[in-house]
Amino acid sequence: MERAGTGFRKELVSKLLHLHFRDEKTKVGGDALQLMAELLRIFVVEAAVRGVRQAQAEDVTLVDIDQLEKVLPQLLLDF
């Protein structure tokens, strides 16, 4: 399976985009898929990094949903 960008399959990115389109006939070009895949990759990496920092601040060794929930509001504002 071909990947768009460096981490997400083109099919997955396309499906995610199409879930939010009003017109099901909307098409997405290859460059747009690649750009979206890169944005998703950066978002996921940044969420992981912030989750780790939050866990360190709480002096815990495992990042779980609690840390991600704490960093999510600011992460969404930043993106």
DSSP file (Angstrom, degrees, kcal/mol; ACC not computed):
  #  RESIDUE AA STRUCTURE BP1 BP2  ACC     N-H-->O    O-->H-N    N-H-->O    O-->H-N    TCO  KAPPA ALPHA  PHI   PSI    X-CA   Y-CA   Z-CA
    1    1 A M              0   0    0      0, 0.0     2,-0.3     0, 0.0     0, 0.0   0.000 360.0 360.0 360.0 133.7    0.0    0.0    0.0
    2    2 A E        -     0   0    0      7,-0.0     8,-1.7     1,-0.0     9,-0.4  -0.544 360.0-142.2 -79.2 138.2    1.3    3.4   -1.0
    3    3 A R  E     -A    9   0A   0      6,-0.3     2,-0.4    -2,-0.3     6,-0.3  -0.794   3.7-138.8-102.1 142.7    1.8    5.9    1.8
    4    4 A A  E >> S-A    8   0A   0      4,-2.7     4,-1.1    -2,-0.4     3,-0.9  -0.839  77.2 -18.4 -93.3 134.9    1.1    9.6    1.5
    5    5 A G  T 34 S-     0   0    0     -2,-0.4    -2,-0.1     1,-0.2    30,-0.1  -0.517 115.5 -50.7  69.7-132.9    3.8   11.7    3.2
    6    6 A T  T 34 S+     0   0    0     -2,-0.2    -1,-0.2    28,-0.1     3,-0.1   0.377 126.1  18.2-124.7   4.4    5.8    9.6    5.6
    7    7 A G  T <4 S+     0   0    0     -3,-0.9     2,-0.4     1,-0.3    -2,-0.1   0.587 101.3  67.8-150.0 -18.7    3.4    7.8    7.9
    8    8 A F  E  < S-A    4   0A   0     -4,-1.1    -4,-2.7     4,-0.0    -1,-0.3  -0.919  73.9-116.4-118.3 138.1   -0.2    7.5    6.7
    9    9 A R  E  >  -A    3   0A   0     -2,-0.4     4,-2.2    -6,-0.3     3,-0.3  -0.407  23.5-125.7 -66.1 143.5   -1.6    5.5    3.8
   10   10 A K  H  > S+     0   0    0     -8,-1.7     4,-2.8     1,-0.2     5,-0.2   0.872 110.8  57.2 -57.8 -38.0   -3.1    7.6    1.1
   11   11 A E  H  > S+     0   0    0     -9,-0.4     4,-2.2     1,-0.2    -1,-0.2   0.899 107.6  47.2 -62.2 -40.5   -6.3    5.5    1.3
   12   12 A L  H  > S+     0   0    0     -3,-0.3     4,-2.6     2,-0.2    -2,-0.2   0.934 113.1  47.3 -66.7 -47.0   -6.7    6.3    5.0
   13   13 A V  H  X S+     0   0    0     -4,-2.2     4,-2.3     1,-0.2    -2,-0.2   0.916 113.0  49.7 -61.6 -43.5   -6.1   10.1    4.5
   14   14 A S  H  X S+     0   0    0     -4,-2.8     4,-2.7    -5,-0.2    -1,-0.2   0.922 111.0  49.0 -61.6 -44.2   -8.5   10.1    1.7
   15   15 A K  H  X S+     0   0    0     -4,-2.2     4,-1.6    -5,-0.2    -2,-0.2   0.916 110.2  51.0 -63.0 -43.4  -11.1    8.3    3.7
   16   16 A L  H  < S+     0   0    0     -4,-2.6     4,-0.4     1,-0.2    -1,-0.2   0.909 113.1  45.8 -60.6 -42.8  -10.7   10.7    6.6
   17   17 A L  H >< S+     0   0    0     -4,-2.3     3,-1.6     1,-0.2     4,-0.3   0.931 110.7  52.0 -65.7 -45.4  -11.1   13.7    4.4
   18   18 A H  H >< S+     0   0    0     -4,-2.7     3,-0.8     1,-0.3    -1,-0.2   0.752  95.9  69.4 -67.6 -23.1  -14.1   12.3    2.6
   19   19 A L  T 3< S+     0   0    0     -4,-1.6    -1,-0.3     1,-0.2    -2,-0.2   0.753 106.7  40.6 -62.3 -22.2  -15.9   11.6    5.9
   20   20 A H  T <  S+     0   0    0     -3,-1.6     2,-0.3    -4,-0.4    -1,-0.2   0.378  89.7 105.9-111.3   2.9  -16.2   15.4    6.3
   21   21 A F    <   -     0   0    0     -3,-0.8     3,-0.1    -4,-0.3    -3,-0.0  -0.633  57.1-152.1 -82.4 141.4  -17.0   16.5    2.7
   22   22 A R  S    S+     0   0    0     -2,-0.3     2,-0.7     1,-0.2    -1,-0.1   0.865  87.3  55.5 -77.3 -37.7  -20.6   17.5    2.1
   23   23 A D  S >  S-     0   0    0      1,-0.1     3,-1.9     2,-0.0    -1,-0.2  -0.865  72.1-156.2-100.5 116.4  -20.5   16.5   -1.6
   24   24 A E  T 3  S+     0   0    0     -2,-0.7    -1,-0.1     1,-0.3    -3,-0.0   0.607  90.5  67.0 -69.1  -9.1  -19.5   12.9   -2.0
   25   25 A K  T 3  S+     0   0    0      2,-0.1    -1,-0.3    -3,-0.0     2,-0.1   0.487  72.2 122.2 -86.7  -3.3  -18.2   13.6   -5.5
   26   26 A T    <   -     0   0    0     -3,-1.9     2,-0.3    -8,-0.1    -5,-0.1  -0.359  49.9-153.9 -62.3 134.9  -15.4   15.8   -4.2
   27   27 A K        -     0   0    0     -2,-0.1     2,-0.5    -9,-0.0    -2,-0.1  -0.821   5.4-149.4-112.1 152.1  -12.0   14.6   -5.3
   28   28 A V        -     0   0    0     -2,-0.3   -14,-0.0     4,-0.0   -10,-0.0  -0.985  17.1-133.8-123.5 127.0   -8.7   15.1   -3.6
   29   29 A G     >  -     0   0    0     -2,-0.5     4,-2.2     1,-0.1     5,-0.2  -0.262  25.3-107.2 -75.5 164.9   -5.5   15.4   -5.6
   30   30 A G  H  > S+     0   0    0      1,-0.2     4,-2.3     2,-0.2     5,-0.2   0.864 118.6  52.3 -60.3 -40.2   -2.3   13.6   -4.8
   31   31 A D  H  > S+     0   0    0      2,-0.2     4,-2.4     1,-0.2    -1,-0.2   0.894 109.3  50.0 -65.4 -39.2   -0.5   16.7   -3.6
   32   32 A A  H  > S+     0   0    0      2,-0.2     4,-2.6     1,-0.2    -2,-0.2   0.896 110.5  50.1 -65.9 -39.9   -3.3   17.5   -1.2
   33   33 A L  H  X S+     0   0    0     -4,-2.2     4,-2.5     2,-0.2    -2,-0.2   0.916 111.4  48.8 -63.3 -42.4   -3.3   14.0    0.2
   34   34 A Q  H  X S+     0   0    0     -4,-2.3     4,-2.0     2,-0.2    -2,-0.2   0.916 112.7  47.6 -63.9 -43.2    0.5   14.2    0.7
   35   35 A L  H  X S+     0   0    0     -4,-2.4     4,-2.3     2,-0.2    -2,-0.2   0.918 112.9  48.1 -64.1 -44.6    0.2   17.6    2.4
   36   36 A M  H  X S+     0   0    0     -4,-2.6     4,-2.6     1,-0.2    -2,-0.2   0.891 109.8  52.9 -63.8 -40.0   -2.7   16.3    4.7
   37   37 A A  H  X S+     0   0    0     -4,-2.5     4,-2.3     2,-0.2    -1,-0.2   0.895 109.6  48.8 -62.5 -40.7   -0.7   13.2    5.6
   38   38 A E  H  X S+     0   0    0     -4,-2.0     4,-2.5     2,-0.2    -2,-0.2   0.908 110.5  50.6 -66.4 -41.3    2.3   15.3    6.6
   39   39 A L  H  X S+     0   0    0     -4,-2.3     4,-2.4     2,-0.2    -2,-0.2   0.919 111.4  48.3 -61.6 -43.7    0.0   17.6    8.7
   40   40 A L  H  X S+     0   0    0     -4,-2.6     4,-2.5     2,-0.2    -2,-0.2   0.901 110.8  51.4 -62.6 -41.2   -1.5   14.5   10.4
   41   41 A R  H  X S+     0   0    0     -4,-2.3     4,-2.5     2,-0.2     5,-0.2   0.935 111.4  46.6 -62.1 -46.3    2.0   13.1   11.0
   42   42 A I  H  X S+     0   0    0     -4,-2.5     4,-2.7     1,-0.2    -2,-0.2   0.907 112.1  51.4 -62.5 -42.1    3.2   16.3   12.6
   43   43 A F  H  X S+     0   0    0     -4,-2.4     4,-2.3     2,-0.2    -2,-0.2   0.923 111.9  46.0 -60.9 -45.9    0.0   16.5   14.7
   44   44 A V  H  X S+     0   0    0     -4,-2.5     4,-2.2     2,-0.2    -2,-0.2   0.913 113.8  48.1 -66.1 -43.4    0.5   13.0   16.0
   45   45 A V  H  X S+     0   0    0     -4,-2.5     4,-2.6     2,-0.2    -2,-0.2   0.928 112.7  48.8 -62.8 -44.7    4.2   13.5   16.8
   46   46 A E  H  X S+     0   0    0     -4,-2.7     4,-2.6     1,-0.2     5,-0.2   0.894 109.8  51.9 -63.6 -39.9    3.5   16.7   18.6
   47   47 A A  H  X S+     0   0    0     -4,-2.3     4,-2.2    -5,-0.2    -1,-0.2   0.909 111.1  48.2 -61.9 -41.7    0.7   15.1   20.6
   48   48 A A  H  X S+     0   0    0     -4,-2.2     4,-2.3     2,-0.2    -2,-0.2   0.928 112.0  48.3 -64.5 -45.5    3.1   12.3   21.6
   49   49 A V  H  X S+     0   0    0     -4,-2.6     4,-2.3     1,-0.2    -2,-0.2   0.931 113.7  46.3 -62.0 -46.1    5.9   14.8   22.6
   50   50 A R  H  X S+     0   0    0     -4,-2.6     4,-2.3     1,-0.2    -1,-0.2   0.869 110.4  54.1 -66.2 -35.2    3.5   16.9   24.7
   51   51 A G  H  X S+     0   0    0     -4,-2.2     4,-2.3    -5,-0.2    -1,-0.2   0.901 108.7  49.0 -63.4 -40.7    2.1   13.8   26.3
   52   52 A V  H  X S+     0   0    0     -4,-2.3     4,-2.5     2,-0.2    -2,-0.2   0.923 110.8  49.7 -64.1 -45.1    5.6   12.7   27.3
   53   53 A R  H  X S+     0   0    0     -4,-2.3     4,-2.2     1,-0.2    -2,-0.2   0.893 111.0  49.9 -61.7 -39.2    6.3   16.2   28.8
   54   54 A Q  H  X S+     0   0    0     -4,-2.3     4,-1.6     2,-0.2    -1,-0.2   0.912 110.4  49.9 -65.7 -42.2    3.1   16.1   30.7
   55   55 A A  H  <>S+     0   0    0     -4,-2.3     5,-2.6     1,-0.2     4,-0.4   0.902 110.4  50.4 -62.8 -40.9    3.9   12.7   32.1
   56   56 A Q  H ><5S+     0   0    0     -4,-2.5     3,-1.1     1,-0.2    -1,-0.2   0.902 108.1  52.6 -63.5 -40.2    7.3   13.9   33.1
   57   57 A A  H 3<5S+     0   0    0     -4,-2.2    -1,-0.2     1,-0.3    -2,-0.2   0.827 112.0  45.9 -64.4 -30.9    5.8   16.9   34.9
   58   58 A E  T 3<5S-     0   0    0     -4,-1.6    -1,-0.3    -5,-0.1    -2,-0.2   0.437 113.6-122.1 -89.5  -0.6    3.5   14.5   36.8
   59   59 A D  T < 5 +     0   0    0     -3,-1.1     2,-0.3    -4,-0.4    -3,-0.2   0.883  65.9 135.6  59.7  42.6    6.4   12.2   37.5
   60   60 A V      < -     0   0    0     -5,-2.6    -1,-0.2    -6,-0.1    -2,-0.1  -0.887  51.3-146.5-116.2 154.3    4.9    9.2   35.9
   61   61 A T  S    S+     0   0    0     -2,-0.3     2,-0.4     1,-0.1    -5,-0.1   0.532  78.7  60.6 -97.8  -7.5    6.7    6.8   33.6
   62   62 A L  S    S-     0   0    0     -7,-0.1     2,-0.5    -6,-0.0    -1,-0.1  -0.979  71.8-139.8-128.0 127.9    3.8    5.9   31.2
   63   63 A V        +     0   0    0     -2,-0.4     2,-0.2     3,-0.1   -11,-0.1  -0.714  34.9 163.7 -82.1 127.6    1.8    8.3   29.0
   64   64 A D    >>  -     0   0    0     -2,-0.5     4,-1.6   -13,-0.1     3,-0.7  -0.686  56.3 -73.9-130.9-170.5   -1.8    7.4   29.0
   65   65 A I  H 3> S+     0   0    0      1,-0.2     4,-2.7    -2,-0.2     5,-0.2   0.793 122.6  65.4 -59.4 -29.8   -5.1    9.1   28.0
   66   66 A D  H 3> S+     0   0    0      1,-0.2     4,-1.3     2,-0.2    -1,-0.2   0.919 104.3  44.0 -60.4 -44.6   -5.0   11.4   31.1
   67   67 A Q  H <> S+     0   0    0     -3,-0.7     4,-1.5     1,-0.2    -1,-0.2   0.900 113.7  50.5 -68.0 -40.0   -1.8   13.1   29.9
   68   68 A L  H  X S+     0   0    0     -4,-1.6     4,-1.7     1,-0.2    -2,-0.2   0.888 107.7  53.4 -66.5 -37.6   -3.1   13.4   26.3
   69   69 A E  H  < S+     0   0    0     -4,-2.7    -1,-0.2     1,-0.2    -2,-0.2   0.842 107.7  52.5 -63.9 -32.0   -6.4   14.9   27.6
   70   70 A K  H  < S+     0   0    0     -4,-1.3     4,-0.3    -5,-0.2    -1,-0.2   0.830 116.1  37.5 -73.8 -31.9   -4.5   17.5   29.5
   71   71 A V  H  X S+     0   0    0     -4,-1.5     4,-2.1     1,-0.1    -2,-0.2   0.636  96.3  84.6 -94.0 -14.6   -2.4   18.6   26.5
   72   72 A L  H  X S+     0   0    0     -4,-1.7     4,-2.8     1,-0.2     5,-0.3   0.885  83.0  55.7 -59.9 -45.0   -5.2   18.3   23.8
   73   73 A P  H  > S+     0   0    0      0, 0.0     4,-1.8     0, 0.0    -1,-0.2   0.936 113.9  40.0 -56.4 -47.2   -6.8   21.8   24.3
   74   74 A Q  H  > S+     0   0    0     -4,-0.3     4,-2.2     2,-0.2    -2,-0.2   0.877 113.5  55.5 -69.2 -36.5   -3.6   23.7   23.7
   75   75 A L  H  X S+     0   0    0     -4,-2.1     4,-1.4     1,-0.2    -1,-0.2   0.923 108.1  48.1 -60.4 -44.8   -2.6   21.4   20.9
   76   76 A L  H  < S+     0   0    0     -4,-2.8    -1,-0.2     1,-0.2    -2,-0.2   0.877 110.9  51.1 -65.7 -36.7   -5.8   22.0   19.1
   77   77 A L  H  < S+     0   0    0     -4,-1.8    -1,-0.2    -5,-0.3    -2,-0.2   0.876 108.6  52.2 -65.7 -36.3   -5.4   25.7   19.5
   78   78 A D  H  <        0   0    0     -4,-2.2    -1,-0.2     1,-0.2    -2,-0.2   0.780 360.0 360.0 -71.3 -26.9   -1.9   25.6   18.2
   79   79 A F     <        0   0    0     -4,-1.4    -1,-0.2    -5,-0.2    -2,-0.2   0.427 360.0 360.0 -97.7 360.0   -3.0   23.7   15.1
